[in-house]
Each structure stands twice: as structure tokens, then as C-alpha cells.
Amino acid sequence: MAALDLEEQEQLAELKAWWNRYGNLVLTAFILIMLVFAGFNAWRYYQRSQAAAAFAIYDELQNVTAARDKAKSAELAGQLLERFPRTSFAPLAALMNAKVQLDAGDNKAAKAQLQWVVDSGKDDDLRNVARVRLAGMLLDEKMYDDALKLMDAAHPASFDALFLDRKGDILFAQGKNADARAAWQDAFLKADEKNNLRQVLTLKLELAGGSAPVVKARS
Amino acid sequence: MFEFIRTHQRLMQFLLLLIIVPAFAIGFGMQGWNPAGDPNAVAKVCGGTVSMQDFERAQQEYLQNMRQQLGANFRPEFFDNPEARGAILDRLVNQRALACAALKRNIVASDDLLRQNILHDKQFQIDGKFSNELYQGALANNGMSSSAYETLLRQQLAMQALSSGVLMTASSPQTVQALFARAQEEQREVQELVLKPELYTAQVKLAPDAAQKYYDANQKEFQVPPQLRAEYLVLSVDTLSASIAPDAAEVRKYYDQNQNRYGVPEERQARHILIPAAAGAPAAEIAAARTKAEGILTQLKADPNKFPQLAKEFSKDPGSAEKGGELDFAAHNGTFVKPFEDKLFALKQGEVSDLVQTDYGFHIIQLMAVKPSSVKPFEQVRAEIEADWKKQRAQKLYADSIDGFADIVYTQPDSLKPAADKYKLTVQSAPLFARGAPPKDLNNPNLLTKLFGDEAVKNKRNTEAVEVAPGMMVSARVAEYKPQSVRPFAEAQAGITAMLTQREARALAKKDGEAKLKAAKASPDFVGFGAARTLSRAKPEGTGQDGMRMIMGAPKDKLPAVVGGELAEGGYAIYRINKVSQPDKPDPALAASLKTTLERSQAESDFNAYLAALKLTAKIELHPENIEKKPAN
């Protein structure tokens, strides 16, 4: 018994010594980890509360869009972009407002919104959507080079058909029929077979003096 | 089912519907998803699995949806193949990916937003005001708790927010619209020569054994799928209530206990005077109002008959002051604010109340008239109660019977009679049908698999009880089975001969057409063309798709141009295009409809590309093979 006690006391002493040496380090590390964790949570909380506030404005914007209220739409989108530019709602709101402005005939305002999404939107997929739309507006203003430049941006494969389709539109407007045909044919091959983009492309190709590529039906 | 969820969405919904409905199949929030590792999962999205049950629910929703849309044209067999199932799986995965993307982007509707959306939902409103009764009723009709509906709506709002930003905002460049408008209106003056196969049928000479040879070589085409005649039992609230005889005493008791359902509550009519003092107004203002009201009250206590006169003079209630303070009859159900109503229903006839303070100010109330509550006499509502009572009994009976029913049909597999006797059901029979065209009651993939399986066909056993639709269990057995057979040659011969003749005639038309095309190209004097007509894409004047493609696709730099080719419906067409022109005035209606069409098409393309990009980050795995796997038994 006594020997065991001795042994236990020895272990206890060792532990104490270890704690004296490393205790502060352990505590500091622990506190640091907790702080990082708390910080992370605070950051998430902040993000969510920002998003929730942005959602409220966006919800209103959705209603306004249905009513095509140009002034109110611009006001709400402006508010959202200014206060919550880093939320996912900002580029969505910009796209919404761009559509309302375009339908109301204010091309300049519409372009500015699309340009905002391309330059500052925090969502790569929406930026690609905005690129295609902006290129369409530039096409209407005969700014072919700027429009083509937008269509050269890197994008995931799922956007290939959209980009190529628009590229063909621009080239065709420039009178480059053969290039337009090539782009449209490429777009046709990349388009989803269930998508009616293919029908649109078929007509475009016919107009450019070509025809839709023959695609083997998937078995 | 869940109709009311579908109609909820606000914006132009037809496109959203494509993607979001059926919404119920999405599942309840990310946390509720099964963890990974389910070997029977049909797909994995964002770390959650799509189970076979999820899929079946989605499939049922989808079929129900299609049945509603197509009505009598609905053919379940069109949807009973791997492609159709794959398409349903795709939709399900799309929904999950969208829901997951929304969550990742912190797109989560707050409680407040959720409440706003429910309160402003037109289908829960009466006269533009939210009605809780209507809301609860709609939930009950769909067998949903309010928290389940809220979860669902929350998810839907998020998905809608994410998708509407792309789907509702597409536009199409004016340059493209103009291009299409010109193309639609471009006019071509055409002469045509169509060689129909019928012109050549007389020349067709088939070998005497041609039909037999075809029959022998293509046996598959003449197969008749297995058919069977079935007997079955339906256990449902409806079938059960048929056998329940209403118990007079019970019905009476039900009537007595549920008087409020058959009664009209008491209604009271009041006069009142309002001296306004809004809640939260300065204390001095409230005190002044009180003094004024007390003054009026003293006069009234002295002479209650002066009420109308004083109301006209002092009351600030816009509706009633003119009428001497008179209000409409109302029940004690929240028509007025609570303190007001409580007081009104505590008064005696003619009595004038003390001051009643509400958020509007001070009221003095006089009770003018009482319509006592009344109850419809028993005989008048008896039929209604009996139906209610029967339904209630049947619902309980149904819930209590499910297990027993399943047990009996399983333990006594040689007849449906024991189960029919026990639950007082009638054995129904379905005339001969193939698996692809089942009668309505048996139209459930699971039940059909069992009914056409060995246990039912060879061993003549009852199928297990299957829930073919919510609240409807069916067990069936095979009464007669006709195995797969081949139509005899004698029966098929006429059809084969006609088909072969048509085929030959087409070949002859093509050969002749090609020769004529060559001749027409070579000589401007070629005879045989019809009169010149002017066509455009917008107005094809009866020319079919193939013909239009040849005519409009012909180069216009060297006219007249001659083109020709086979038509899909059979025959050979040759066209001579003499003139190409553009109309002087474009048609504005056409331009407008083109704009809509092109925008819609662009919206779909934009959204598809966007959704596909979202799916790239959703870690999707598809296991359609798990859907096609035969059930274990």
C-alpha cells in the first residue's frame, strides 16, 4: 500500500510539474480555439442576418417587378445594392431591376445594373448570366467589339451554348456569316437536346444559309 | 393534393412550375435528410440522399399532376418506363440542388417574411383579409400541420427567390427579334408538285408470300402482352362507410354534443358613442376625452332615450354616428374589439354601459336588440349528421383495420372472401387488362408488379395489401390469366399487306420524284407544277414542316430555284421558288408575339444554364439503377 501511495504521489508530482510547465500554453491554445470558434459563429450570424434583411427588400422587389414599377424598382434595388452588396441577393436584385428598366425603355439604367453584376456581383453563375444579357444590349447598340469581348470570358461548360449563341448573333450582325454559322452550329451541339434553344438555333442557321448539324439521337 | 401550395406562387408561374412542382417531394429541410450510406438511395445531392421513398412520392405527385392536366388522355403506361422515371428523378435532383444552393447562399426566409407571405396569400383571404379558419381548413384538407406547411413554404420562398432572379428577368436582343420578324415574314412565291404514295399503289406488285415472310421475321411486333382478369378488395373510408348503419342513439348524441356546428350563435345589436383617444396619446388628451365621455354618460343615465340624439352630436365613429350610433347585428366572435364585445354581451336589453376603454378611445354602449342563438332542428340536419357520423366512424375503422386487413389477405391467401366478410366489403372484378392499361383502382406500380408476379399468377395467391393511394388499400388476385401470345397470321395478314404496299408505294414515289426533280432542275420548261402561291414562315398556307424547310432553306441568290425531297408523311415534293420578297409593312402583332416567344425561350435557356452550373457544385450522384431494381419479393 505504502509503495503504491508513493507511486501515486510521484505521478501526481509529475503531472503538477507538467502542468506548471505547459499549463499556460494549453490554456492559451484552448482560449484561442474558442475565440476562433466564437468568431466564426459571429461571422456566420452576421452573414445570415445581413441576408435576412436583404431578403425582405428582395421580396418586395419581386412584387414590384411583377407590377413593372420603374421608380420603385430602382429605389429598392439601389437600397439593396448599397446596403447589402456582398449578399447573394444583390446580383439577383440587379438582374431584376435591369429587366424592369429595360422594359421601361431605360437602356442606360439596365446596362448599369448588368454591368454591376459583371463587375461586383458575388456570384459567378449570375455574372455569366449578366454577361450574356449585357452582350445582347451592346449588340443592339452596335458595339460589337465590346459585346464579343464579354463573350470571351471564361465560363463553366453549362454556359457554352448561351455564350456561343450570343456570339453568333453578334458575328451575324457584323455580316460575318461563316463565323456566325460556326458559332451557332457549335452552340447547337452544346445545347441541351430538350431545350428549345435548339429550335431557335435551327432557324438562325437557316437564315445564315446553313443548317443544323445532324445529331445522333442518344440511345 | 397540395394544390394550394402550387397556386401560391406569385410571379408568372408556368416556367417555375416546370422546375419546382412537385414541391412536397423535396423533403423537410436539410437536417432531415438521411445521412449518406443508404445503399438503396436513388441519388445523392449536397451530401443528402434521395431515398426510394422520396422518389416514389415524387412519382405519385407527378402522375397525379399529369392525370389532372391530361384528363381522359392520361395514359399511365407512357410514364412506366426508365426514361420517364429518369425524368422524374432529374426534377427531384434539380429541386434538391436548388434548395441546397439557396441554403449555401444564406437565402432563408425569416419568420417574419414567412408570416407576411401567409397573411398576404389570396387563397387564405376572405374579402381581402386573412382568415385563420380558411388557412387551417386548407391545411387540414391536405393533411398537413402548420409547421410542416411553414417548412415547405420556407423552402419554396428560398427556391423561388433564387430562380426568379434569372427566370423572370430574361430579355432577348432587339437585333435578334428583328431578324426573326424578317424571317417570319419573308415571302416566297412557290409552285409545287407533290407525288403522293397513293398514286403508285396500283403499280405495287408484292410477292405472294411477302406478308407471311414479314410475319415470320417480325414476330415481336405481333406479340400480345400478358393479360389478366382480377378480383380485388378496396379498403377505404368510402367502402367501409357503405356497411356502417347509422345508430339512431349515437346520431342523436352526436347532434347534442355538437350543437355549435348546427346552431346559429346569438347576435346582438348595439348603439354606441365613441369619444376617440388613441392608445398611446398624451395622458392629458386621454383625460380630456374621459371627462367628455363621462359628461355624456351622466346625461344618458338620466335619460337613456336621448342616446340617438347624443350619438349624432358627439360620437366620432364615422359609420354609426349618422345613424344615431346604431351598429349591425354581430355575434360574439371578434367582430368588434374584445373589451367592447365583452361588454355588449354582458348588457341587458336597453341597458346603457359604463365607459368602455379600447385602443380607439372611450365607448358608451347601449344594447338595442338580441337575436337569441338558435339550433337547426334535429330532423333538418339528420342526413348531414348521419353522413358526418358515418364518415367519422369509417375513418376510425379504416385506421383500425389496415393491419388486420393486410394480415387476413396474407394469411388466407387463397380467397378474398374472409377479408371481405370480416370488413363487410364487396369483392370487385376488373375485366381483362394488360399491365400497361390497368383499371383505375389497380393503377399502382407496386400493386401491378405483385399482381403480374409469380406468386399471384402461378400460385393464385392474393397480393399483399398495397396502399394504392392515400387512404386506399387494395388487395387483388388473379381470376384468369392469359399469358403473352402472338396474334395469328390470318388475323394480322390484311394489316401487313396494307403496310407493305404503302412502303413499296413510297419507294416508287421517291424514285419517280428524284427523276422529276432532275428534269425540273435541268429545264425551265418542265411541266407539272401547280399554280404559283406565296408563302411565308408565319403563313405556310398548309405546307408541312418538311416542305417549308425545303422552300425556305433554298438559296435565294439564283432564281428560280428548284428543290425537292421526301416528306415525312410519305411522298415526294418538288418546289420551284420564283420570287423572294419582304412585305412593305411588318405586322406589329407578329412582332409582339415574337418578343414574348423569344424572351420565354431565352429565359428557359438562361435558367437551364444557371441550374446546370449550380448543379456542378452540388456533388450529385445518380443511381437510376436503384429505381429499376425489382422489389426484393
Interface residues (C-beta under 8 A of the other chain):
Chain A: Q47 R48 Q50 A51 A52 F55 A56 Y58 D59 Q62 N63 T65 A66 T87 S88 F89 P91 L92 A93 L95 M96 A98 K99 L102 D103 D123 D124 D125 L126 N128 V129 V132 R133 G136 M137 L139 D140 P156 S158 F159 A161 L162 D165 D169 F172 A173 A191 D192 N195 N196 L197 Q199 V200 L203 K204 E206 L207 G209 S211
Chain B: R10 L11 M12 R105 N106 I107 V108 A109 S110 D112 L113 Q116 N117 L157 Q160 A161 L162 S164 G165 V166 M168 T169 A170 S171 S172 P173 Q174 T175 V176 L179 F180 A183 R549 M552 G553 P555 L598 S601 E604 S605 D606 N608 A609 Y610 A612 A613 L614 K615 L616
